[in-house]
Amino acid sequence: MSIGNSPEDERPFEDERVEADREEARPSIGRVLQQARIAAGLTVDDVSSATRVRMNIVHAIEADDFTPCGGDVYARGHIRALAKAVHLDPEPLLDQYGDEHGGRPAPTPAAPLFEAERIRPERRGPNWTAAMVAAIVAVIGFVGFTMFQGGDDSGNNEANVAEGSAPGDSASPTTKTKKPADPKPEPSDSAIAAAPRDKVTVRVVAADDRSWIAAKDHNGRMIFDGVLKKGDTKTFQDSSMVQLVLGDAGAIDLFVNGKKIEENFQRGSVERLTYTKGDPAAG
């Protein structure tokens, strides 16, 4: 009579050895993903770009290090994405991950969290093109309103008008009187006396009708840009030069350095003029 173990008693140990050998023969998840990537002719950078999984995480997973994933939920999501990128069925790899890391997590679905992580880098910035178009339209509208509706903007440009202007040069709409038979306004003695010899002084009078004018100094800096109503006056001074653009030169009277400029400008004509300290030579 044998007192040793029967062959049936030894079988469980043999089954365990066979199962252990089978586990050792099965390649790791990282190894499977790496071999499939190489077989597909893809680099780690290619896979990272296609899946939005960072390169360091791809390297770690191929080395069977799932710590950088940040947890089982994200690890499963990364495995699924990498498997699809290298044309593998992700389910066997997910089952193997569950066997090796304690089964599937029940409470939190992996797909929504992972998809949110993938979508995050694809957020679009603001539509700068639309914003620029809107800004350009607004500027054009403002310029048009200023030229045709703004009228007297002397309040915004008073600082740019020469300090030598006569106090009563700018007439307000409430104080103007219409006298059809009145002659064109002539420069007062005080205005002529206020023109210093070491500067160029230009006085613009909208004698016959309203007109848009622009004035620049010798550096090309805009010192006035607006509409003069009929009867309005502006005076400009600079150390060496005043540049003018008259939108309706025929409606304007000019006085340079205390002398009237006798020019037969046509109504509706646009004139570009430049005056210095020595102008006019005669007038």
Buried (B, 14 or more C-beta within 10 A) or exposed (E): EEEEEEEEEEEEEEEEEEEEEEEEEEEBBBEBBBBBBEEEEBEBEBBBEBBBBEEEBBBBBBEEEBEBBEBBBBBBBBBBBBBEBBEBEBEEBBEBBBEEBEEEBEEEEBEEBBEEBBEEEEEEEEEEEEEEEEEEEEEEEEEEEBBEEBBBEBEEBEEBBBEBBBEEBBBEEEEEEEEEEEEEBEBEEEBBEBBBEEBBBBBBBBBBBBBBBBBBBBEEEEBBBBBBBBBBBBBBBBEEBBBBBBBBBBBBBBBBBBBBBEBEBEEEEEBEBEBEBEBBEEB
